[in-house]
């Protein structure tokens, strides 16, 4: 997986995680098209333990891919029904208000 933490003063940290094979690809579903970019998800490989640690501290979360979403489900941060599918790829966002 790839992991990037965006530090946003006033809004808290945003943790972005995507599955390795999705980085720098575009996924589509109907007219929706999403670029899974290195600019947003970073280029730093992360092991599952690193992803879990980052998610525990995150104020906001953006996840793309089966493994990334699966970790958050396993941690109880989201439910499978709280995810959307973009084609065959699960996507989830978590916001602290």
N, C-alpha and C positions, 0 to 999 in steps of 0.2 A: 504494500500500500504506500501511498504518498501522503504526507502530512504537512500542513502549513498552518501556523498560528498568526492570525492578523490581529495586531494590537490596535484597538480603536479607543482612544480616550473618551470617556463618557458613555460609551456603548459596551465596554467590556471586550474581552478577547473572543474572537471568532475562530473556531477550530474547523479547518476544512480537511476532509479525508476522502481519498478516492482509491479504488482498487487499481493496482499497478497497470493492468492491461488497458485501462480506460484513459490514462493520461494522454493528452494531446489528440483525442479523438472527438468526433461529433456524433451524438446519438440523436435519433429522430423518432417521433411518434406523430403520425398525421402531419399537421403543419408546424408542430413544435420541433425546434432544433436547438440542442444544447451543446456548446463547446466545453469540453472538460479540459481546461487549460492549465498549463504549468504556472501561468501567472497567478491563478487563484489557488490551485491545489499544491503548488510547490514542486520541487524536484528532489526533495529529501526523502529517501526510502525510510519507512518506519515499520518496526516489528509490532506485532499485536500488543505487546506490553506497553510500548510507547504510545500507541493509539489510545489504549485504555487510560493511561495516566493523563494524557492531554484532555480526553473527554471528561474525566472527573473534575478537572479544573475549569472547564469551558463555561463561558457565559452564554455563548451561542454556538451552534453546531451546524455544519453543512456536510452531508454524507452522500457519496455516490458509489454504488456498486454493492454486490452481494456480500462481500466480506466486511466492508466498512459498515454497512447497515446492520449486518448480523451481529457485530460486536456491540453496537448500541442497544440492540434488542436484548442480547444476552445480559447486558448491564442494567436493564430495566429503564433505560432512558427514553425509549420509544417502544411502540408496539408495531407489529407487522401491518396492522390495519391503518396505522398512522403514516405509512409510507405511500408514495405514489410510484407508479411504474412509468418509465419513459422507454417505450418499447419493451425490451426484456430486462432493463436495468432499474433496480430499486433506487429511490432517492428519498432522502429525509432531511428536514430542517428542524432545528430546535431553537427556540428563542426564549430568553429569560426576560420577563417584563417587570 
